Amino acid sequence: MHRGGLFSTAPVPIVGQDERVIRELTHRLWLLLWAIASVVLSAVSLVLWVLSLTAIPLFSVWVGIPMLMASEAATRVTANAHRRMYSVLLDRDLPVPYLPPSRPGITGRLRTMLRDPATWRDFAWLLLDGTIGLVLSILGIVEGVLDLLFWWLPPGLCVRLSAWLGSLLLGPTETSRLGARVAELAQSRAETVDTQAAELRRIERDLHDGAQARLVALGMSLALAESQLEKDPDGARALLGEARTASSTALAELRDLVRGIHPPVLADRGLVGAIEALALAAPAGVEARVDVPVRLPAPVESAAYFATAEALTNAIKHSGAQHVHIALSYRDDKLLIAVEDDGRGGADPAKGTGLRGIERRLSAFDGTLAVSSPLGGPTRLAMVLPCASSSPKTSPSSGTA
């Protein structure tokens, strides 16, 4: 008697089909729930439109200003919630298009709000969502119930139509994109200028307190040795020894200072060799994988080196990591840097720990930093530096440490 194989008569479970049915049922239920929630949100949009419309003529008695600012703040919260939902329904991103305040304080916020095209597009969207959107949401409930009864019907037509109409007004325009980009570049430029000024002050302070003091002491020792050369040769010899020590110390401090500006290993071995040396010198277990087959412009290599060094320092010093993995690659005129550690996690650029410095350094080259650091770890930093190669690479392309 055959119990299996080709002669088995046991039924084969259709797991894949059951999963598709459950997934489709969940999708249709989600569209029905969204239609129900849209009825409430569309009613809120209509109320906010009436409040905003009422606040405009009350500007003359100053009552309209706080009323308009309050209704606009509520409108932006509601519109952002719709943007997130529209992004899911339409499967495309709808970024927030609002311009940052041009000046601090209530006056600056009000002036930016009134001049922002997105504010008036929101106002038009409130009317659209409170009228046509409300009707489509009600029809979406009826349609959603029918979708659950008759599976041959395409689900969520009214909900998707409402989302498409809303996205025409809530999506960013080319003007808002350019305005946001200009504001981002202005902030990046200001932060870069501040960083450069702070770096210049650090160099001046290090020169004044370190190498300059050593060189002054060296000059004094040589002057004393010269005056005692005939009267006290032994004393002059001791002063010359002190001068030699001071010159060695000053030279070491100058080398450290230059290394902080542009590490010599970058000039000698390029970015690949510099990252390998950085991994070898780290106190924790560091693995470096570098796939950069070209030489990049010197400023880009310097920024990448210091950003990686700062990320490595943070991983070892602040997160208590025992193992760190560094990966660099060059693709489509972009340098991609990933630093991952097994530390305690919880890294946040808003809390400092060097991450804001990395952001400022990268933003000077139109680069970006993405941080993933849940509590308990692991922490992963993903950095992108747009750049073009300058020459063929002359150092090894990969290494481990």
C-alpha positions in Angstrom: 0.0 0.0 0.0 1.4 3.3 -1.0 1.4 6.1 1.6 3.0 9.0 -0.2 4.8 10.1 -3.3 3.1 10.0 -6.6 0.4 7.7 -5.3 -0.6 9.8 -2.3 -4.3 10.8 -2.2 -4.1 13.1 0.7 -5.3 16.7 -0.1 -2.6 19.3 -0.6 -3.3 22.5 1.5 -3.6 25.6 -0.7 -1.7 27.9 1.7 -0.8 30.5 -0.9 -4.4 30.9 -2.0 -5.6 31.3 1.6 -3.0 33.9 2.3 -4.1 35.8 -0.8 -7.7 35.7 0.3 -6.8 37.0 3.8 -4.6 39.7 2.3 -7.3 40.8 -0.1 -9.9 40.8 2.7 -7.7 42.8 5.0 -7.0 45.3 2.1 -10.8 45.8 1.5 -11.5 46.2 5.2 -8.7 48.8 5.5 -10.2 50.8 2.5 -13.6 50.7 4.2 -12.2 51.9 7.5 -10.4 54.7 5.7 -13.6 55.7 4.0 -15.4 55.9 7.4 -12.5 57.9 8.9 -12.5 60.2 5.8 -16.1 61.2 6.5 -15.1 62.5 9.9 -11.9 64.1 8.6 -13.8 65.7 5.7 -16.2 67.2 8.2 -13.2 68.6 10.1 -11.8 70.1 6.9 -15.1 71.9 6.2 -15.1 73.3 9.8 -11.5 74.5 9.4 -12.3 76.1 6.0 -15.2 78.1 7.6 -13.0 79.2 10.5 -10.2 80.3 8.2 -12.7 82.2 6.0 -14.2 83.9 9.0 -10.8 84.9 10.4 -9.7 86.8 7.3 -12.2 89.8 7.6 -11.5 89.9 11.4 -7.9 91.0 10.7 -8.9 94.6 11.1 -9.8 94.1 14.8 -6.8 91.8 15.4 -9.0 88.9 16.5 -8.5 87.2 13.1 -4.8 86.9 13.5 -4.7 84.3 16.4 -7.9 82.7 14.9 -6.2 82.3 11.5 -2.9 81.0 13.0 -4.8 78.5 15.2 -6.9 77.2 12.3 -3.8 77.1 10.0 -1.9 75.1 12.5 -4.8 72.6 12.8 -5.1 72.6 9.0 -1.4 71.6 8.6 -1.8 68.8 11.1 -4.9 67.5 9.2 -3.2 68.0 5.8 -0.1 66.2 6.9 -2.2 63.2 8.1 -3.9 63.2 4.7 -0.5 63.4 2.9 0.6 60.2 4.7 -2.6 58.4 3.8 -2.6 59.6 0.2 1.0 58.4 -0.1 -0.1 54.9 0.9 -3.2 54.9 -1.3 -1.4 56.3 -4.4 1.9 54.6 -3.7 4.0 57.7 -4.2 5.6 60.2 -1.8 3.9 63.4 -0.9 6.5 65.5 1.0 5.5 68.4 3.3 5.8 71.6 1.1 5.8 74.3 3.8 8.5 76.9 3.9 10.4 77.5 7.2 9.8 80.8 9.0 11.9 83.6 7.5 12.2 85.3 10.9 11.7 84.1 14.5 8.7 85.0 16.5 5.0 85.3 15.8 5.4 88.0 13.2 7.9 86.0 11.2 5.7 82.9 11.3 2.6 84.9 10.2 4.5 86.6 7.4 5.9 83.3 6.1 2.5 81.6 6.5 0.7 84.2 4.4 3.4 84.2 1.7 3.7 80.5 1.5 1.8 79.1 -1.6 1.2 75.9 0.3 -1.0 77.8 2.8 -3.4 78.9 0.1 -3.4 75.5 -1.5 -4.3 74.0 1.9 -7.2 76.5 2.1 -8.4 75.4 -1.3 -8.0 71.7 -0.3 -10.1 72.3 2.8 -13.0 73.3 0.6 -12.4 70.4 -1.8 -12.1 67.9 0.9 -15.1 69.3 2.8 -17.4 69.1 -0.2 -16.4 66.7 -2.9 -14.2 64.7 -0.6 -17.1 64.3 1.9 -19.4 63.0 -0.9 -16.7 60.6 -2.2 -16.1 59.3 1.4 -19.8 58.6 1.9 -19.9 56.8 -1.4 -16.7 55.0 -0.4 -18.5 53.5 2.6 -21.3 52.2 0.4 -18.8 50.9 -2.1 -16.7 49.4 0.7 -19.6 47.3 1.9 -20.3 46.2 -1.7 -16.6 45.3 -2.1 -16.9 42.9 0.8 -20.0 41.2 -0.7 -19.0 41.2 -4.4 -15.3 40.4 -4.8 -15.3 41.0 -8.5 -15.7 44.8 -7.9 -12.4 46.8 -8.0 -11.9 48.0 -4.4 -11.7 51.6 -3.2 -12.5 53.5 -6.4 -14.1 56.4 -4.5 -11.4 56.5 -1.9 -8.6 56.5 -4.5 -10.3 59.2 -6.5 -10.6 61.4 -3.4 -6.9 60.8 -2.7 -5.9 61.7 -6.2 -7.9 64.9 -6.2 -6.5 65.9 -2.8 -2.9 65.1 -3.9 -3.3 67.7 -6.7 -3.4 70.4 -4.0 -1.5 68.9 -1.1 1.5 67.8 -3.2 4.5 70.2 -3.5 4.8 72.5 -6.4 8.0 73.3 -8.2 8.1 76.6 -6.5 7.8 75.0 -3.0 10.5 72.5 -3.9 12.8 75.2 -5.0 12.0 77.3 -1.9 12.7 74.4 0.4 15.9 73.6 -1.4 17.0 77.2 -1.1 16.2 77.3 2.6 18.1 74.0 3.1 21.2 75.3 1.2 21.1 78.6 3.2 21.0 76.7 6.5 23.8 74.4 5.3 25.9 77.4 4.2 25.4 79.1 7.6 26.3 76.0 9.5 29.4 75.5 7.3 30.5 79.0 7.8 30.1 78.6 11.6 32.0 75.3 11.5 34.8 76.9 9.5 35.0 79.8 11.9 35.1 77.5 14.9 37.8 75.4 13.2 39.9 78.5 12.5 39.6 79.6 16.2 40.7 76.1 17.2 43.7 76.2 15.0 44.6 79.7 16.3 44.2 78.5 19.9 46.3 75.4 19.3 49.0 77.4 17.6 49.0 80.0 20.4 48.9 77.6 23.3 51.1 74.9 21.8 53.6 75.4 19.0 53.9 79.1 19.4 54.7 78.8 23.1 57.2 76.1 22.4 58.9 78.2 19.7 59.1 81.2 22.0 60.7 79.0 24.7 63.1 77.6 22.0 64.2 81.2 21.1 64.8 82.1 24.8 66.8 78.9 25.3 69.0 79.6 22.3 69.5 83.2 23.4 70.6 82.2 26.9 72.8 79.5 25.4 74.4 82.1 23.2 75.1 84.4 26.1 76.6 81.6 28.3 78.5 79.8 25.5 81.9 81.3 26.6 81.2 81.8 30.3 79.4 78.5 31.1 79.8 75.9 28.4 78.1 73.2 30.4 75.1 75.5 31.1 74.9 76.4 27.4 75.1 72.7 26.5 72.1 72.0 28.9 70.1 74.9 27.4 70.8 73.6 23.9 69.5 70.2 25.0 66.3 71.9 26.3 66.1 73.7 23.0 66.4 70.5 21.0 63.6 68.9 23.1 61.4 72.0 22.7 61.9 71.9 18.9 61.0 68.2 18.8 57.9 68.9 20.9 56.9 71.9 18.7 57.4 69.8 15.5 55.2 67.0 16.9 52.5 69.5 17.9 52.6 71.1 14.4 52.3 67.6 12.8 49.3 66.9 15.0 47.7 70.2 14.1 48.3 69.5 10.4 46.9 66.0 10.8 43.7 67.5 12.2 43.4 69.7 9.1 44.3 67.1 6.4 45.7 63.8 7.5 49.0 63.0 5.7 47.8 59.4 5.2 45.1 60.8 2.8 47.8 62.5 0.7 50.0 59.4 0.8 47.6 56.5 0.5 44.3 58.1 -0.5 40.9 57.4 1.1 41.2 53.6 1.0 44.5 53.6 2.8 43.4 56.2 5.3 40.3 54.2 6.3 42.4 51.1 6.6 44.8 52.9 8.9 41.9 54.3 10.9 40.5 50.8 11.4 43.9 49.4 12.4 44.4 52.1 15.0 41.0 51.7 16.6 40.9 50.0 20.1 37.8 48.0 19.3 37.4 45.3 16.6 36.9 47.2 13.4 36.3 45.6 10.0 36.7 47.9 7.0 35.4 47.0 3.5 36.3 49.7 0.9 35.3 49.5 -2.8 36.4 52.9 -4.2 38.2 52.2 -7.5 39.0 55.9 -8.2 40.6 58.8 -6.5 38.1 61.4 -5.4 38.6 65.2 -5.0 40.7 66.0 -1.9 38.0 67.9 -0.1 35.6 65.0 -0.6 38.1 62.5 0.7 38.9 64.7 3.7 35.1 65.1 4.5 34.6 61.3 4.1 37.6 60.5 6.3 36.6 62.8 9.2 33.0 61.8 9.0 34.0 58.1 9.2 36.4 58.9 12.0 33.8 60.7 14.0 31.3 57.9 13.5 33.9 55.4 14.7 34.7 57.5 17.7 31.0 57.8 18.6 30.6 54.0 18.3 33.5 53.2 20.6 33.2 56.1 23.1 29.4 56.7 23.5 27.8 53.4 22.6 30.3 51.0 24.1 30.6 49.0 20.9 32.9 46.0 20.7 32.7 45.5 17.0 32.3 48.1 14.3 31.8 47.4 10.5 32.7 50.2 8.0 31.8 49.9 4.4 32.6 52.4 1.6 31.6 52.1 -2.0 31.5 54.4 -5.0 28.4 54.1 -7.3 26.9 56.5 -9.8 29.1 59.5 -8.8 28.2 59.0 -5.1 30.3 57.9 -2.2 28.3 55.6 0.1 29.5 55.2 3.6 27.9 52.8 6.2 29.1 52.5 9.8 27.4 49.8 11.9 28.2 48.9 15.5 26.9 46.5 18.2 26.6 49.1 20.9 23.7 50.1 23.2 22.0 52.3 20.5 19.9 55.3 21.2 22.0 57.7 19.0 20.1 60.9 18.1 21.5 63.8 16.0 19.3 66.2 18.0 21.2 65.1 21.2 24.6 65.8 19.8 27.3 63.1 20.3 29.1 64.3 17.1 26.2 63.4 14.7 25.3 67.0 14.1 29.0 67.7 13.3 28.8 64.8 10.7 25.7 66.3 9.2 27.2 69.7 8.9 30.4 68.3 7.3 28.4 66.3 4.8 25.9 69.1 4.0 28.7 71.3 2.8 28.9 68.8 -0.2 25.2 68.3 -0.5 25.6 65.0 1.4 23.1 63.3 3.7 23.2 61.3 6.9 20.6 58.7 7.9 20.6 57.3 11.4 19.0 54.1 12.6 19.7 53.5 16.3 17.0 51.7 18.3 17.6 51.3 22.1 19.7 48.3 22.6 21.3 48.6 19.2 22.6 48.1 16.6 23.4 51.6 15.4 23.7 52.1 11.7 24.8 55.4 10.0 24.3 55.7 6.2 26.1 58.6 4.6 26.0 59.7 1.0 28.4 62.2 -0.6 27.7 63.2 -4.2 31.0 63.6 -6.0 32.8 62.9 -9.3 36.1 61.0 -9.5 39.3 63.0 -10.1 41.7 60.4 -11.2 42.3 56.6 -11.3 43.0 55.1 -7.9 46.6 54.4 -6.9 46.0 52.5 -3.6 44.4 49.2 -2.6 40.7 48.9 -3.0 39.8 46.9 0.0 41.1 45.7 3.3 40.1 44.3 6.6 41.2 45.1 10.1 
